[in-house]
Amino acid sequence: MARIEGKARHVERGSDVWERLRRFTPARIGLGRAGVSVPTKALLDFELAHARARDAVQAAFDAEALADALREAGFGGAVVVASQARNRMEYLLRPDLGRALDEGGRKRLSRLRDDGGSGGLVVVIADGLSAVAPARHALPLLRELRTDLRSELREHVTVVVANYGRVALGDEIGEILGAEAVVVLIGERPGLSSPDSLGIYLTWAPRVGRTDAERNCISNVRPQGLPYSEAARRLAYLLWEARRLGLSGVALKDDSEDSERIAGSG
């Protein structure tokens, strides 16, 4: 009897450990089992998360509505463009089409440049693999960024909203507009615990043909991941350093935390 009671206490203590660990992560740990499978609740939770991830990939992106919200928030005349993908399915099957502007987008941006637009920082908001992410998080993030940017960078910011866009679409947009730097806010590939993560990609001196090694990435921006305020602070630091050094990518390190500690100790 003592051995059985001791085993029961051991199981209970083990269960408590998993319960405490689950408070620190959305990962599926310590689910238990029912026979040779997982408990029904764990299975249903998994299927719900999978369905949300699929919905995020297939969701439509209302670029015009987001552009209107940006204008109302004081982000100038946000321009709407599209890639060469004609619909969501083609966009998913042909990644190359999502990296190039359609003819209408090229003309629209060329007119903006000819009218004296851009030349500074261009922010591109694209649907990526989760249209839910930019719809939810792009505007709150830009509000935070507006307060963190130094005045030299804040004076001239152009916002472009892109349908069916991949990260590299920002290179062509930035090149046409003669941007110093382009920042792409894009929906990341949905996970089973994060169907709405927003990714940030910074490229200095954008032009067609830039590689991923020439970009800096900040990922998992959302209230349950990296908060808007922290993402904006890191991005503002990287933008300033990119401008000071004239580069981005693997040669540009995120030393924002060290910089903050040094400033705080002065």
C-alpha positions as CSV (number, residue, x, y, z in Angstrom):
1,M,0.0,0.0,0.0
2,A,2.8,2.4,0.9
3,R,4.4,1.7,-2.5
4,I,1.1,2.5,-4.3
5,E,0.6,5.7,-2.3
6,G,4.2,6.8,-3.0
7,K,3.7,6.3,-6.7
8,A,0.4,8.3,-6.7
9,R,2.2,11.2,-4.9
10,H,5.0,11.0,-7.5
11,V,2.5,11.2,-10.4
12,E,0.8,14.2,-8.7
13,R,4.1,16.0,-8.3
14,G,5.0,15.3,-12.0
15,S,1.6,16.7,-13.0
16,D,2.2,19.8,-11.0
17,V,5.5,20.3,-12.8
18,W,3.9,20.2,-16.2
19,E,1.2,22.6,-15.0
20,R,3.8,25.1,-13.9
21,L,5.8,24.8,-17.2
22,R,2.6,25.3,-19.3
23,R,2.3,28.8,-17.8
24,F,5.5,29.8,-19.7
25,T,4.8,28.4,-23.1
26,P,2.0,27.8,-25.6
27,A,3.8,24.6,-26.7
28,R,1.9,21.4,-26.3
29,I,3.7,19.8,-23.4
30,G,2.6,17.3,-20.8
31,L,-0.7,16.5,-22.6
32,G,-1.2,13.2,-21.0
33,R,-2.7,10.2,-22.8
34,A,-5.9,8.2,-23.2
35,G,-4.9,4.7,-24.0
36,V,-2.4,5.0,-27.0
37,S,-3.6,8.4,-28.0
38,V,-3.8,11.9,-26.5
39,P,-6.9,13.0,-24.4
40,T,-9.9,14.2,-26.4
41,K,-9.5,17.9,-25.3
42,A,-5.9,18.0,-26.4
43,L,-6.9,16.5,-29.8
44,L,-9.7,19.0,-30.3
45,D,-7.4,21.9,-29.3
46,F,-4.9,20.7,-31.9
47,E,-7.5,20.5,-34.6
48,L,-8.8,24.0,-33.8
49,A,-5.2,25.4,-34.0
50,H,-4.6,23.6,-37.3
51,A,-7.9,25.1,-38.7
52,R,-7.0,28.6,-37.6
53,A,-3.6,28.2,-39.3
54,R,-5.2,27.1,-42.6
55,D,-7.7,29.9,-42.4
56,A,-4.9,32.5,-41.9
57,V,-3.1,31.2,-45.0
58,Q,-6.2,31.4,-47.1
59,A,-7.7,34.6,-45.7
60,A,-8.3,37.5,-48.1
61,F,-6.4,40.8,-47.5
62,D,-8.4,44.0,-47.6
63,A,-5.6,46.3,-48.6
64,E,-7.9,49.3,-49.3
65,A,-9.5,49.1,-45.8
66,L,-6.0,49.0,-44.2
67,A,-4.9,51.9,-46.4
68,D,-7.9,53.9,-45.2
69,A,-7.2,53.2,-41.6
70,L,-3.6,54.3,-42.1
71,R,-4.6,57.6,-43.6
72,E,-7.0,58.2,-40.8
73,A,-4.2,57.5,-38.3
74,G,-2.1,60.2,-40.0
75,F,0.2,58.1,-42.2
76,G,-0.2,60.2,-45.3
77,G,-1.5,58.9,-48.6
78,A,-0.9,55.2,-48.2
79,V,-0.6,53.7,-51.7
80,V,-2.1,50.4,-52.6
81,V,-0.3,48.1,-55.2
82,A,-0.3,44.4,-56.1
83,S,2.2,41.8,-57.2
84,Q,1.9,39.8,-60.4
85,A,-0.1,37.1,-58.6
86,R,-3.8,37.4,-59.7
87,N,-5.4,35.6,-56.8
88,R,-4.6,33.9,-53.5
89,M,-4.2,30.4,-54.9
90,E,-1.7,31.6,-57.6
91,Y,0.2,33.5,-55.0
92,L,0.6,30.4,-52.9
93,L,1.6,28.2,-55.8
94,R,3.9,30.7,-57.5
95,P,6.1,32.5,-55.0
96,D,8.0,34.2,-57.8
97,L,5.0,36.2,-58.8
98,G,4.7,37.6,-55.3
99,R,8.2,39.1,-55.6
100,A,7.4,41.4,-58.6
101,L,4.9,44.3,-59.0
102,D,2.2,44.2,-61.6
103,E,2.2,46.9,-64.3
104,G,-0.4,49.0,-62.5
105,G,1.7,49.1,-59.3
106,R,4.8,50.1,-61.2
107,K,3.0,53.0,-62.9
108,R,1.4,54.2,-59.6
109,L,4.7,54.3,-57.8
110,S,6.5,55.9,-60.7
111,R,4.0,58.7,-60.7
112,L,4.4,59.1,-57.0
113,R,8.2,59.4,-57.5
114,D,7.8,61.8,-60.4
115,D,5.6,64.0,-58.1
116,G,8.5,64.2,-55.6
117,G,7.3,61.3,-53.3
118,S,9.6,59.1,-51.2
119,G,13.4,59.0,-51.2
120,G,13.5,58.4,-47.4
121,L,12.0,55.4,-45.6
122,V,9.4,53.3,-47.3
123,V,7.2,50.9,-45.3
124,V,5.6,48.1,-47.2
125,I,2.7,46.2,-45.6
126,A,2.0,42.9,-47.3
127,D,-0.3,40.0,-46.6
128,G,2.4,37.3,-46.9
129,L,1.3,33.9,-45.6
130,S,-1.1,35.3,-43.0
131,A,-3.3,38.2,-44.1
132,V,-4.6,38.2,-40.6
133,A,-1.3,39.4,-39.2
134,P,-0.9,42.8,-41.0
135,A,-4.6,43.5,-40.6
136,R,-4.3,43.2,-36.9
137,H,-0.8,44.4,-36.1
138,A,0.6,46.7,-38.7
139,L,-1.1,49.9,-37.6
140,P,-0.5,49.5,-33.8
141,L,3.2,48.8,-34.6
142,L,3.5,51.8,-36.8
143,R,2.0,54.0,-34.1
144,E,4.7,52.8,-31.7
145,L,7.4,53.3,-34.4
146,R,6.4,56.8,-35.1
147,T,7.2,57.8,-31.5
148,D,10.5,55.9,-31.5
149,L,12.0,57.1,-34.8
150,R,14.5,59.9,-34.7
151,S,13.3,63.1,-36.4
152,E,15.7,62.6,-39.3
153,L,14.0,59.4,-40.2
154,R,10.5,60.4,-39.2
155,E,10.3,63.4,-41.5
156,H,9.8,61.4,-44.7
157,V,8.0,58.0,-44.5
158,T,5.9,56.6,-47.3
159,V,3.6,53.7,-46.7
160,V,2.7,51.2,-49.4
161,V,0.1,48.4,-48.9
162,A,0.7,45.4,-51.2
163,N,-1.7,42.6,-52.2
164,Y,-0.2,39.2,-52.7
165,G,3.3,40.3,-51.6
166,R,6.4,38.5,-50.6
167,V,9.4,40.0,-48.8
168,A,11.4,40.7,-51.9
169,L,8.5,42.8,-53.3
170,G,9.8,45.6,-51.1
171,D,13.1,45.7,-53.1
172,E,11.3,46.7,-56.3
173,I,9.0,49.1,-54.5
174,G,12.0,50.7,-52.7
175,E,14.1,50.9,-55.9
176,I,11.3,52.6,-57.9
177,L,10.7,55.2,-55.1
178,G,14.4,55.8,-54.6
179,A,14.2,54.8,-50.9
180,E,17.1,55.0,-48.5
181,A,15.6,51.9,-46.7
182,V,12.6,49.7,-47.0
183,V,10.8,48.0,-44.1
184,V,8.4,45.2,-45.0
185,L,5.7,44.3,-42.5
186,I,4.4,40.9,-43.6
187,G,2.4,38.0,-42.3
188,E,4.6,35.1,-41.3
189,R,3.9,31.4,-42.0
190,P,1.2,30.5,-39.4
191,G,2.1,28.1,-36.7
192,L,-0.2,25.9,-34.5
193,S,0.1,28.5,-31.7
194,S,0.6,31.6,-33.7
195,P,-1.6,32.1,-36.8
196,D,-1.2,35.9,-36.8
197,S,2.6,36.6,-36.3
198,L,3.9,39.6,-38.1
199,G,7.4,39.7,-39.5
200,I,9.6,42.8,-40.1
201,Y,12.3,42.9,-42.7
202,L,14.7,45.8,-43.1
203,T,16.8,46.3,-46.2
204,W,19.1,49.3,-46.7
205,A,19.4,50.7,-50.3
206,P,16.7,48.4,-51.7
207,R,17.0,47.2,-55.3
208,V,15.9,44.1,-57.2
209,G,18.2,41.2,-56.6
210,R,18.9,41.9,-52.9
211,T,19.3,38.6,-50.9
212,D,18.0,37.6,-47.5
213,A,21.6,37.9,-46.2
214,E,21.2,41.7,-46.8
215,R,18.2,42.0,-44.6
216,N,17.5,42.2,-40.9
217,C,14.5,40.4,-39.5
218,I,12.4,40.9,-36.4
219,S,9.8,38.1,-36.0
220,N,6.7,37.0,-34.1
221,V,5.4,40.6,-33.5
222,R,2.0,40.3,-31.8
223,P,0.7,40.8,-28.2
224,Q,1.3,37.2,-27.3
225,G,4.8,37.3,-28.8
226,L,7.1,40.3,-29.2
227,P,5.1,43.3,-28.1
228,Y,4.7,46.3,-30.4
229,S,6.7,48.6,-28.2
230,E,9.7,46.3,-28.1
231,A,9.5,45.5,-31.9
232,A,9.3,49.3,-32.6
233,R,12.3,50.0,-30.4
234,R,14.5,47.4,-32.0
235,L,13.4,48.5,-35.5
236,A,14.1,52.2,-34.8
237,Y,17.6,51.2,-33.5
238,L,18.3,49.1,-36.6
239,L,17.1,51.8,-38.9
240,W,19.4,54.4,-37.3
241,E,22.4,52.1,-37.4
242,A,21.7,51.1,-41.0
243,R,21.6,54.8,-41.9
244,R,24.8,55.5,-40.0
245,L,26.7,52.5,-41.4
246,G,25.1,52.4,-44.9
247,L,24.2,48.7,-44.7
248,S,21.9,46.1,-43.4
249,G,21.8,42.3,-43.1
250,V,24.4,40.1,-41.5
251,A,26.8,43.0,-41.1
252,L,24.3,44.9,-39.0
253,K,23.9,43.6,-35.5
254,D,21.0,44.3,-33.1
255,D,22.9,45.8,-30.2
256,S,19.9,47.8,-29.0
257,E,19.9,46.2,-25.6
258,D,23.6,46.9,-25.0
259,S,23.0,50.5,-26.3
260,E,20.1,50.9,-23.8
261,R,22.2,49.6,-20.9
262,I,25.1,52.0,-21.7
263,A,22.7,54.9,-22.0
264,G,21.1,54.0,-18.7
265,S,24.4,53.8,-16.9
266,G,25.6,57.3,-18.0
